[in-house]
Amino acid sequence: MIDCQISVDIAAPPERVWAVLLDVERWHEWTSSITSIELLDRAPLHTGSSARVSQPNLPAGIWQVTRLDPVRGLFHWAVKNTGVTVTGCHHVEPAGTLTRATLWLEFTGILAPFIARLLRPQNCRYVTMEAEGLKRRSEEFAPSSTTLSS
């Protein structure tokens, strides 16, 4: 069950957006939806990596990377709780001269419909904050595409 999907176009190359996205321990610098992320395994991030993620108004959770595919620009990680697994999904792809980042949450398990409905307003707010923050941070450090001509 997919919940809270958002796409944002970013004026930065896909490689830059991907690098910002995978630097998870710095997410708190560009989104208020994250208080802190602590990698529990050695960097770099890889399939199977775990991280303790702290977010406002939510209990801290141990998220594990379930898919990391730099060629396709896919990064998924999941946290399991009693009766529900929440997967945070991220996709980075070229979109003409821009980069499109799509973020969404997937809920699975017996309690998924109930938990998704209960937390939907907060989750959608957080996914939006993350997409907007990713755009700002990626564009902030992207080389300018403007050139001066004489």
C-alpha positions as CSV (number, residue, x, y, z in Angstrom):
1,M,0.0,0.0,0.0
2,I,1.7,3.2,-1.2
3,D,1.0,6.3,0.8
4,C,2.3,9.9,0.6
5,Q,4.1,10.0,-2.7
6,I,5.6,13.3,-3.9
7,S,7.9,14.2,-6.9
8,V,10.0,17.3,-7.1
9,D,12.2,18.6,-10.0
10,I,15.6,19.7,-9.0
11,A,18.0,22.0,-10.8
12,A,21.1,19.8,-10.1
13,P,22.6,16.8,-11.8
14,P,21.3,13.3,-10.7
15,E,24.8,12.5,-9.2
16,R,24.5,15.5,-6.9
17,V,21.0,14.7,-5.8
18,W,22.0,11.0,-5.2
19,A,25.0,12.1,-3.1
20,V,22.9,14.3,-0.9
21,L,20.3,11.6,-0.5
22,L,22.8,8.9,0.5
23,D,24.5,11.1,3.1
24,V,21.8,10.1,5.5
25,E,23.6,11.3,8.7
26,R,23.3,14.9,7.4
27,W,19.5,14.8,6.6
28,H,18.8,16.7,9.8
29,E,20.6,19.7,8.3
30,W,18.1,20.0,5.4
31,T,14.8,18.6,6.7
32,S,13.0,19.3,10.0
33,S,11.3,15.9,9.6
34,I,14.5,14.3,10.9
35,T,16.1,14.9,14.3
36,S,19.1,12.6,13.7
37,I,20.2,9.6,11.8
38,E,23.0,7.4,13.1
39,L,24.5,4.7,10.9
40,L,24.9,1.5,12.9
41,D,27.2,0.0,10.2
42,R,30.3,1.3,8.5
43,A,29.8,3.7,5.7
44,P,29.2,3.8,2.8
45,L,25.6,3.0,2.9
46,H,24.8,-0.4,1.4
47,T,22.1,-3.0,1.2
48,G,21.7,-4.4,4.7
49,S,23.0,-1.2,6.4
50,S,21.1,-0.2,9.5
51,A,20.5,3.3,11.0
52,R,18.8,4.6,14.0
53,V,16.4,7.3,12.8
54,S,14.9,9.9,15.2
55,Q,12.0,12.0,14.0
56,P,9.8,14.5,15.8
57,N,6.6,13.0,17.3
58,L,7.6,9.4,16.4
59,P,9.6,6.8,18.4
60,A,13.2,6.2,17.2
61,G,13.4,3.3,14.8
62,I,16.0,1.1,13.3
63,W,15.7,1.4,9.5
64,Q,17.5,-1.2,7.3
65,V,18.4,-0.6,3.7
66,T,16.5,-3.1,1.6
67,R,17.4,-1.8,-1.9
68,L,20.3,0.4,-3.1
69,D,20.6,0.6,-6.8
70,P,22.7,3.6,-8.0
71,V,22.3,2.7,-11.7
72,R,18.5,3.0,-11.4
73,G,18.6,5.7,-8.7
74,L,16.7,3.6,-6.2
75,F,17.1,3.7,-2.4
76,H,14.7,1.9,-0.1
77,W,14.8,1.3,3.6
78,A,12.4,-0.2,6.0
79,V,11.5,-0.2,9.7
80,K,9.5,-3.1,11.2
81,N,7.1,-2.7,14.1
82,T,4.4,-5.1,15.4
83,G,2.0,-5.7,12.6
84,V,3.4,-3.2,10.1
85,T,6.5,-2.5,8.0
86,V,7.1,1.0,6.7
87,T,9.4,1.3,3.7
88,G,10.7,4.7,2.7
89,C,11.4,4.8,-1.0
90,H,13.5,7.3,-3.0
91,H,14.0,7.4,-6.7
92,V,16.3,9.8,-8.5
93,E,16.2,10.1,-12.3
94,P,17.1,12.6,-15.1
95,A,14.2,14.7,-16.3
96,G,15.4,16.7,-19.3
97,T,17.8,19.3,-17.9
98,L,16.6,18.7,-14.4
99,T,16.6,15.8,-12.0
100,R,13.3,14.3,-10.6
101,A,13.3,12.9,-7.1
102,T,10.3,10.9,-6.1
103,L,9.7,9.9,-2.5
104,W,7.0,7.7,-1.1
105,L,6.1,5.5,1.8
106,E,4.8,1.9,1.6
107,F,3.0,0.2,4.4
108,T,2.6,-3.6,4.6
109,G,1.4,-6.0,7.3
110,I,-1.8,-6.7,9.1
111,L,-2.0,-3.3,10.7
112,A,-0.8,-1.3,7.7
113,P,-4.2,0.2,6.7
114,F,-4.9,1.3,10.2
115,I,-1.4,2.8,10.9
116,A,-1.2,4.4,7.4
117,R,-4.5,6.1,8.0
118,L,-3.7,7.2,11.5
119,L,-0.3,8.7,10.6
120,R,-1.1,9.9,7.1
121,P,-1.2,13.7,7.8
122,Q,2.1,13.6,9.6
123,N,3.7,11.2,7.2
124,C,2.7,13.3,4.2
125,R,4.0,16.4,5.8
126,Y,7.3,14.7,6.5
127,V,7.7,13.3,3.0
128,T,6.9,16.8,1.6
129,M,9.5,18.4,3.9
130,E,12.1,15.8,2.8
131,A,11.4,16.4,-0.9
132,E,11.6,20.1,-0.5
133,G,14.7,19.9,1.7
134,L,16.4,17.5,-0.8
135,K,15.7,20.1,-3.6
136,R,17.1,23.0,-1.6
137,R,20.3,21.2,-0.5
138,S,21.0,19.7,-3.9
139,E,20.5,23.1,-5.7
140,E,22.5,24.9,-3.0
141,F,25.7,23.0,-3.9
142,A,25.0,22.5,-7.6
143,P,27.2,24.3,-10.1
144,S,25.4,27.2,-11.7
145,S,24.1,26.6,-15.2
146,T,24.2,30.4,-15.9
147,T,27.1,31.7,-17.9
148,L,28.0,35.3,-18.7
149,S,28.7,36.2,-22.3
150,S,30.4,39.3,-23.5
